[in-house]
Amino acid sequence: MAYQSVLSAFGEGAFLTGSAFYFTRIVGLSATQVGLGLTIAGVVTFAFSVPLGKLADRVGTRRTWVLGSLLEALLFGSWLLVGGFAGYVAVTIALELAQTWMRAGRNAYRFAVFPRETRVRSLAYMRAARNVGYTLGAAAGGLALAAPSDGVMRSVPVVTAVLLLLNTVLVTRLPRLPAEERAAPATPLEAATSRGRRPRDPRAALRNRPFVLATALDGVLGTHQVLLNVVIPLWLVQETDAPPVLLAWLFGTNTVLAVGLQVAAARGVSDVASSMRAEYRGAACFVLSCLVVLVTHDTVGWVTIALVWFGHVTVTGAELFQSAGQWGLQAELSDPERRGEYQGVAGLGYTLGTVWAPAVYTFLAVRHGAVGWLVVAGIVVLAAVGLGPTARAAERHLMRVTGGLGEPSATAAG
């Protein structure tokens, strides 16, 4: 699974690095069209997140991962056939849906295949591997962009498709889950549905409203990526005297820390309590980053450089701890028999918690300075305070509707 993580991230990273160039120079789109297509695809994906999660449960999480990976490879290769805005939108929507379905199956499979005590540490190891793959892919994409001919960049979708096909082969070699070896019989709910009016299913993921709210609050804590990729770079360029070249060192530091420390940050995370401790550590790092960066408006020279760098390191700490806590919460608060559906709902809640952040954080920090940074920190504190009781409520709901169903031993053994 680590090899698969590197290979898939390498393929995706190679294309994504030069995607803006490919769509504007090769396909001939404007920047506005590129952004509009991504927005349309995002709206469609948001609407289908939960149905795709349910489909992953019906098809089987491992089969979903295999089929979704195959679709992803074919759709990346299809960029060669796109020559206008309509085709771009169609492929972008199809690719986003395929990746969303694939991730629902992949994440649910990962939660099920590892024993509880090593699950989060294993996911951290694979995330570190993916960061290595993205770095290699970015380097390959950079070489393609630096080539004197556009022909090299035209070949990148083919290279990406081939790498993702190889990734699909690796996924097919993963062990099957015992629970998916047999066809699922019709449940009493399904039998009642076939006879007439559909009853309300108490085990439906959307019925676990505390879980939806918990994933939204976790999404707020996950907005460290907005700070990392958008707000701090804009702040550095517009509000400090730090040289813009510092941005390269900041992102390089983030990559090294994400690869080297993700497993350490996930150590000991195995249940709801330890997951919440990781979330609180991430929130503390997030707030510390805001407090450090806000003072750089009035500092000069090497002091500014050192403080901005430290602020980027602390927000990287928020990324590492929050990721570990998120994996633990999603695994522990999901119905073991509906992991795909719960992954769909988790994607829905997480989007609600993050979609507003780029505009709001940029407005607060860049337009209102220190006061804006303090408001951002306050938003994070409120989300952290609300996440604990919400997660416990989601746990109680799950115990109530499943009758105390825990980790199924056969699945864990698989």
Number of C-alpha atoms within 10 A of each C-alpha: 17 14 13 20 22 23 27 24 25 27 31 24 24 26 26 19 20 19 18 15 17 21 21 14 13 17 19 15 18 14 12 8 17 18 11 14 18 16 15 15 21 16 11 15 23 20 12 15 21 25 14 26 30 24 18 30 23 17 17 23 30 25 21 27 27 24 20 25 27 21 22 25 28 19 19 23 19 16 21 15 11 17 14 13 18 11 15 22 20 14 20 22 21 18 21 19 23 24 18 23 30 28 24 32 33 24 20 30 23 18 25 25 19 18 18 18 12 14 20 30 24 20 24 24 20 21 22 24 24 24 21 21 24 25 21 19 25 22 16 20 24 16 14 22 18 12 11 9 10 15 11 14 24 16 14 26 25 20 18 27 25 17 19 27 22 18 24 23 15 16 21 15 10 12 10 17 19 13 15 16 9 8 10 12 8 10 9 9 12 13 12 13 13 11 8 8 8 12 10 10 12 14 16 15 25 18 14 22 14 22 29 24 21 29 28 23 26 28 25 27 30 26 24 28 17 17 26 19 14 15 21 26 19 16 22 22 15 13 18 21 17 23 12 14 9 16 19 10 12 19 18 13 15 21 17 14 16 23 19 15 17 25 21 14 24 28 17 16 25 23 18 21 16 18 27 24 18 26 29 22 19 30 29 20 24 29 23 17 28 25 17 17 24 22 16 24 17 10 14 12 12 11 12 21 19 13 18 27 21 17 27 27 20 23 26 28 26 29 26 27 29 31 26 30 29 23 22 28 28 23 26 22 25 24 23 19 17 19 27 35 28 29 29 28 28 28 24 22 22 23 17 19 22 20 14 12 21 16 12 12 20 21 14 18 25 18 13 13 17 19 13 20 24 18 16 22 19 14 14 24 19 14 19 22 13 15 25 19 13 19 26 18 18 22 21 15 21 25 15 13 15 14 9 12 13 12 16 12 9 12 19 15 12 14
